[in-house]
Amino acid sequence: MKSIAELNKIREEALESVNLRKDRKGTRIVVGMATCGIAAGARPVLMALLEEAKKRNVEHVMVTQTGCVGACRLEPIVEVYKEGEDKVTYVDMTAEKAKRVIADHIVNGKVVDEYTIGAYEK
């Protein structure tokens, strides 16, 4: 690095690589990891999602964390954003349910309706 221009170029490239809002390609799985989510068991859910995605070698899937989703009584909450589809919100998740979401929803394209917020409210 010999100039400010080079440093600015490196900075811009780094910002582009971490900016989730610009890159909507593929699938994002977001786990609520605020205090309420962690207390309800979100950490094992997050780990199960990561492990199952790796085990099944799924491509173009990013598993991330977020803060409070705003519905503490429904934690752990997992939101799935698939390119070209509506967001799906899964509630009251466990590690076993997370594995099924990867298998059925992510791999086979079938939403696990009984784990969604709509099914929970009925």
C-alpha positions in Angstrom: 0.0 0.0 0.0 1.7 3.2 -1.2 -1.1 5.7 -1.3 -4.4 6.8 0.2 -6.1 5.8 -3.1 -5.0 2.2 -2.7 -6.2 2.2 0.9 -9.6 3.6 -0.2 -9.8 0.9 -2.9 -9.2 -1.8 -0.3 -11.7 -0.2 2.0 -14.4 -0.2 -0.7 -13.7 -3.8 -1.6 -14.0 -4.9 2.0 -17.3 -3.0 2.4 -18.7 -4.5 -0.7 -17.9 -8.0 0.5 -19.8 -7.6 3.8 -22.8 -5.5 2.7 -25.7 -8.0 3.0 -28.3 -5.5 1.8 -26.8 -5.2 -1.7 -26.2 -8.9 -2.4 -29.6 -10.6 -2.3 -28.4 -13.6 -4.3 -28.9 -17.1 -2.9 -30.5 -17.9 0.5 -30.1 -16.2 3.9 -31.0 -17.9 7.1 -31.2 -15.5 10.0 -31.3 -16.6 13.6 -32.5 -14.2 16.4 -29.6 -14.1 18.8 -30.6 -11.4 21.3 -30.7 -12.2 25.0 -34.2 -13.6 24.7 -33.3 -15.9 21.8 -30.1 -17.1 23.5 -32.1 -17.8 26.7 -34.7 -19.8 24.7 -32.0 -22.0 23.0 -31.0 -20.1 19.8 -27.3 -21.1 20.1 -27.9 -24.8 19.5 -30.3 -23.9 16.7 -27.7 -21.8 15.0 -25.1 -24.5 15.4 -27.4 -27.2 14.0 -28.2 -25.0 10.9 -24.5 -24.4 10.3 -23.6 -28.1 10.7 -26.5 -29.4 8.6 -25.8 -26.9 5.8 -22.2 -28.0 5.8 -23.0 -31.7 6.0 -25.4 -31.4 3.0 -22.9 -29.2 1.2 -25.6 -26.6 0.2 -24.4 -23.8 -2.0 -25.3 -20.1 -1.9 -26.7 -20.3 1.7 -25.6 -17.9 4.3 -26.5 -18.5 8.0 -26.3 -15.3 10.0 -27.3 -13.8 13.3 -29.4 -10.8 14.2 -30.5 -9.1 17.3 -34.0 -8.9 18.7 -36.7 -10.0 16.2 -39.4 -8.5 18.4 -41.4 -11.6 19.4 -39.7 -12.9 22.5 -42.4 -15.4 23.3 -41.8 -17.1 20.0 -38.0 -17.6 20.4 -35.9 -19.2 19.0 -36.9 -17.6 15.7 -35.3 -18.4 12.3 -36.1 -16.4 9.2 -35.4 -17.8 5.7 -35.0 -15.4 2.8 -34.8 -17.3 -0.5 -34.2 -15.4 -3.6 -37.4 -14.7 -5.5 -39.6 -16.0 -2.6 -41.4 -14.5 0.4 -39.7 -14.6 3.8 -40.6 -17.6 5.9 -40.5 -17.2 9.7 -40.0 -20.3 11.8 -40.7 -20.1 15.6 -40.1 -22.1 18.7 -37.2 -23.8 17.0 -35.0 -26.6 18.3 -31.8 -28.1 16.8 -33.8 -31.0 15.4 -36.4 -28.7 13.8 -33.5 -26.7 12.3 -32.1 -29.8 10.7 -35.4 -30.5 9.1 -35.7 -27.0 7.8 -32.4 -27.4 6.0 -33.4 -30.8 4.6 -37.0 -29.9 3.6 -37.0 -26.2 2.9 -33.4 -25.4 1.8 -32.5 -28.6 0.0 -36.0 -29.7 -1.3 -37.8 -26.4 -1.5 -40.7 -27.4 0.7 -41.6 -25.0 3.6 -42.1 -26.9 6.9 -45.5 -25.3 7.5 -46.0 -26.7 11.0 -42.9 -24.8 12.3 -44.0 -21.4 10.8 -45.4 -18.5 12.7 -48.7 -18.9 11.0 -49.1 -22.5 12.2 -48.0 -21.5 15.7 -50.7 -18.8 16.0 -53.5 -21.3 15.2 
